Amino acid sequence: MRIRGDVYWSWADPNLHHRTHDETLSDGTFIDVQVRLSRTGTTQMFIGIYASDGMAIHEEAFDSRPGETMTRALAWGVGRARRIAVDGVSAADRLATSR
């Protein structure tokens, strides 16, 4: 069972259509990436990384992914979640800005 943090609860809206990617990594870390369309048609995303005991390691939400479809945003989010789970947030951010 995941223990959701404040970021998730602020982002959550079960009335909006969304897509989800759940994955358990080899060390038991669980990633949860969700994308949705806001009421105004904007692509939004949530990334959660959880320890094997369910505790939140990292959560982040994006209010807008300009120019991205739900499919493209989901693919980007899964890659980011995997990098954060393996390398940590600052390493993932350094990699993203160096490209």
C-alpha positions in Angstrom: 0.0 0.0 0.0 1.3 3.4 -1.0 1.3 6.2 1.6 0.4 9.2 -0.6 1.9 12.6 0.3 0.4 16.1 0.0 1.5 16.6 -3.6 -0.6 13.6 -4.7 -3.7 14.7 -2.7 -3.4 18.3 -4.0 -3.2 16.9 -7.6 -5.8 14.1 -7.4 -9.1 14.5 -9.1 -10.9 11.2 -9.8 -13.4 13.0 -12.2 -10.8 13.7 -14.8 -9.8 11.1 -17.5 -6.3 9.9 -16.8 -3.8 7.2 -17.8 -1.5 5.5 -15.4 1.9 3.7 -15.5 2.7 1.6 -12.4 6.0 -0.2 -12.2 8.0 -2.0 -9.5 11.7 -1.8 -9.9 14.1 -4.6 -9.1 14.9 -3.2 -5.6 11.2 -3.0 -4.7 10.9 0.8 -5.4 7.5 1.5 -6.9 6.9 4.2 -9.5 3.5 5.7 -10.3 3.1 8.1 -13.2 -0.3 9.5 -14.1 -1.3 11.9 -16.9 -4.6 13.6 -17.5 -6.4 16.3 -19.3 -7.5 19.2 -17.2 -11.0 20.7 -17.6 -9.5 23.2 -20.0 -7.7 20.5 -22.1 -4.2 21.0 -20.7 -2.0 17.9 -20.3 -1.0 17.5 -16.6 1.2 14.9 -14.9 1.9 13.4 -11.5 5.1 11.4 -10.7 5.4 9.4 -7.5 8.2 7.2 -6.3 7.6 5.0 -3.3 9.8 2.7 -1.2 9.0 -1.0 -1.0 7.2 -0.3 2.4 4.9 2.2 0.6 6.5 5.4 2.0 6.7 8.3 -0.4 10.3 9.0 -1.5 9.4 11.7 -4.0 6.3 13.2 -5.5 5.9 15.9 -8.1 3.1 17.3 -10.2 3.1 19.3 -13.4 0.1 21.6 -14.0 1.0 21.8 -17.6 3.0 19.9 -20.2 2.7 22.4 -23.1 2.6 20.8 -26.5 2.6 17.3 -25.2 -0.1 14.7 -25.7 -1.0 12.4 -22.8 1.0 9.6 -24.4 4.1 11.7 -24.9 3.9 13.1 -21.4 3.4 9.7 -19.9 6.6 8.4 -21.7 8.6 11.3 -20.5 7.3 10.9 -17.0 8.1 7.2 -16.8 11.7 8.0 -17.9 12.0 10.7 -15.3 10.5 8.5 -12.6 13.0 5.8 -13.3 16.0 8.2 -13.3 14.8 9.7 -10.0 14.4 6.3 -8.4 17.9 5.2 -9.5 19.9 8.4 -9.3 17.9 10.8 -7.1 16.2 14.1 -7.9 19.2 16.3 -8.3 21.0 13.9 -10.7 17.8 13.5 -12.8 17.5 17.3 -13.0 21.2 17.7 -14.0 20.7 15.1 -16.7 17.6 16.9 -18.0 19.2 20.3 -18.2 22.4 19.0 -19.9 20.4 17.8 -22.9 
